[in-house]
Amino acid sequence: MHYAEDGTGPPVLLLHQTPRSWDEFRELIPLLAPRHRVVAMDMLGFGASAQACPPHTIEAMAGAALDLLDALGVARCAVLGHHTGALVALELAARAPDRVTALVLSSPPWPDAAYRRSHASGPAVDTAERASDGSHLLTLWGKRAAFYPEPATALLDRFLHDALTPGLDPAEGHRAVARYVVEERIGLVRAPVLLLGADADPFARPNIEPVRAHLAGAASVTTVIIPGGTIPLMEHRPDAVAAAVLPFLAGTGGG
């Protein structure tokens, strides 16, 4: 498992979206590090971490995250996940409730039965057949560009860098989301939860309400919607993310 680390204090683990890497948190890390030991990992199958044989699963990604925490000697920590990473964070908290002090679910998917049926054949986003003329690069760019804030060039450069990681199939990360039976796991979450929503994220913003409604076992649930937030919320609005996350962690005993 590959990871980046900075800061001292109560630990917090950061989990990225598909098909990104720890780089998604490059701007957020220095905002959290003055109060926390921040560990931002490349999840299993992404970035510079070990590749995984398909089918990829949220459960395997959460298991790899726990293995990393074991290797780093982190017995308990807060966990923040964005998009796919939010499901991995949820599974980690459901599997090991004694190890998660607080949970931040940013733009979480909600792969209920209807979602799993509609996405059974795989995603339309982040898929492009490799072409010798490089046209697949423009295809990948174009599928994301409409959902990124202007100017989007720098953010999309970073997305493409991660999407083109050798051996990575971005579609498998999205399929892993569609395979996850969230209804059977979300009720096992016991930690206090911060739900972060991005109001200009058309895919994830509608999920905040059903996720909140199903967090029946959580110690508490706080919701913050970030105005102008988009799919690349972590890079685009790190200041707003930190402004929500830091007091939440302080108030839950996680820093």
Buried (B, 14 or more C-beta within 10 A) or exposed (E): BBBBBBBEBBBBBBBBBBBBBBBBBBBBBBBBBEBBBBBBBBBBBBBEBEBBEEEBBBBBBBBBBBEBBEEBEBEBBBBBBBBBBBBBBBBBBBBBBEBBBBBBBBBBBBBBEEBBEEBEEEBEBBBBEEEEEEEBBEBBBEBBBEBBBEEBEEBBEBBBEBBBBEEBBBBBBBBBBBBBEBEEBBBBBBBBBBBBBBEBBEEBBEBBEBBBEBBEEBEEBBBBEBEEBBBBBBBBBBEBBBBBBBEBBEBBEBB
